[in-house]
């Protein structure tokens, strides 16, 4: 539980007071419905993402480690206009510096080099212009 508390301390902004986005998430990992199935699934990868929104920001909660140093947000593909506003900044919560990113047909590709992102779940804040 203390690990979850540390995670929420850093990334809680992406959870508390948020609302659903256009889609809830994306990714290949299937979960087993019902009780007591926590271990009946494959581990999440960096392709498994859940989305929330609040006050002009979109949050991408990446459920698996980004060992390659990049993550691709397929819901933000330049070919699928789910978000009509232009993207202004992408940040890793808990860090002040903006991240390097590029919009591509396969998705928004974000360079994430933080050690925490390479080890487990993390959250990104995407800020849009008008």
C-alpha positions in Angstrom: 0.0 0.0 0.0 2.8 2.4 0.7 4.0 2.0 -2.9 0.5 2.9 -4.2 0.6 5.9 -1.9 3.9 7.1 -3.4 2.5 6.6 -6.9 -0.7 8.6 -6.1 1.5 11.4 -4.5 3.3 11.8 -7.8 0.5 10.9 -10.3 -2.7 11.5 -8.4 -3.5 14.6 -10.5 -4.3 12.2 -13.3 -6.9 10.4 -11.1 -8.5 12.8 -8.5 -11.2 15.1 -9.8 -10.9 13.9 -13.4 -13.6 12.9 -15.9 -13.7 10.3 -18.6 -12.3 11.3 -22.0 -13.7 10.4 -25.4 -12.3 6.8 -25.0 -11.4 5.2 -21.8 -8.2 3.6 -23.1 -6.3 1.4 -25.5 -4.0 -1.5 -25.5 -3.6 -5.2 -26.2 -3.8 -6.7 -22.7 -7.1 -8.3 -21.8 -8.4 -8.4 -18.3 -10.4 -11.2 -16.8 -13.8 -9.9 -15.4 -15.0 -10.8 -11.9 -13.5 -11.1 -8.5 -10.2 -12.8 -7.5 -8.7 -12.7 -11.0 -5.8 -10.2 -10.2 -3.2 -12.7 -11.4 -5.1 -14.2 -14.3 -3.7 -11.9 -16.9 -0.6 -10.9 -18.7 1.4 -7.9 -17.3 0.5 -4.5 -18.8 2.8 -3.0 -21.4 3.4 0.6 -22.3 0.8 0.1 -25.1 -1.9 -0.2 -22.4 -3.0 3.3 -21.7 -6.0 4.8 -19.9 -7.3 8.4 -20.4 -8.8 11.0 -18.1 -9.3 14.7 -18.5 -9.7 17.8 -16.3 -9.5 21.6 -16.7 -8.1 21.7 -20.2 -5.6 18.8 -19.7 -5.7 15.3 -21.0 -4.0 12.6 -18.9 -2.5 9.5 -20.4 -1.9 6.9 -17.7 0.6 4.4 -19.1 0.1 1.1 -17.3 3.4 -0.6 -18.2 7.0 0.3 -18.3 8.4 2.3 -21.2 11.7 0.4 -21.4 12.4 1.6 -25.0 12.3 5.2 -23.8 9.2 6.0 -26.0 5.5 5.5 -25.7 2.9 5.7 -28.5 -0.5 7.1 -27.7 -2.6 5.6 -30.6 -5.8 7.4 -29.7 -3.9 10.7 -30.5 -3.0 9.6 -34.0 -2.8 12.4 -36.6 -5.1 10.3 -38.7 -7.8 10.0 -36.0 -9.0 13.5 -34.9 -10.4 12.6 -31.4 -9.0 15.8 -30.1 -9.5 18.9 -32.3 -7.4 21.3 -30.3 -3.7 21.6 -31.1 -1.3 20.0 -28.7 0.9 22.5 -27.0 2.9 20.6 -24.3 3.5 17.0 -23.0 4.8 16.5 -19.5 5.6 13.6 -17.2 3.8 14.3 -13.9 6.3 15.0 -11.1 8.8 16.7 -13.6 8.8 20.3 -14.7 10.5 19.9 -18.0 8.3 19.3 -21.2 9.0 16.1 -23.1 9.9 15.7 -26.7 7.0 14.4 -28.8 5.9 14.0 -32.4 2.4 13.5 -34.0 2.4 10.7 -36.5 -0.2 8.6 -38.3 0.4 5.7 -35.9 -0.1 7.9 -32.8 1.5 10.6 -30.6 5.0 9.4 -29.9 6.5 10.7 -26.7 10.1 10.4 -25.6 10.1 9.3 -21.9 13.5 8.8 -20.4 12.7 9.0 -16.7 13.8 6.1 -14.6 10.3 5.8 -13.1 8.7 5.5 -16.5 11.1 2.7 -17.4 10.1 0.7 -14.4 6.3 0.9 -14.2 3.1 2.8 -14.5 3.3 6.6 -15.0 1.1 9.5 -16.1 1.5 12.1 -18.8 -0.2 15.5 -18.8 -1.1 16.8 -22.3 -2.0 20.5 -22.6 -3.7 21.8 -25.6 -3.9 25.2 -27.2 -7.0 26.7 -28.8 
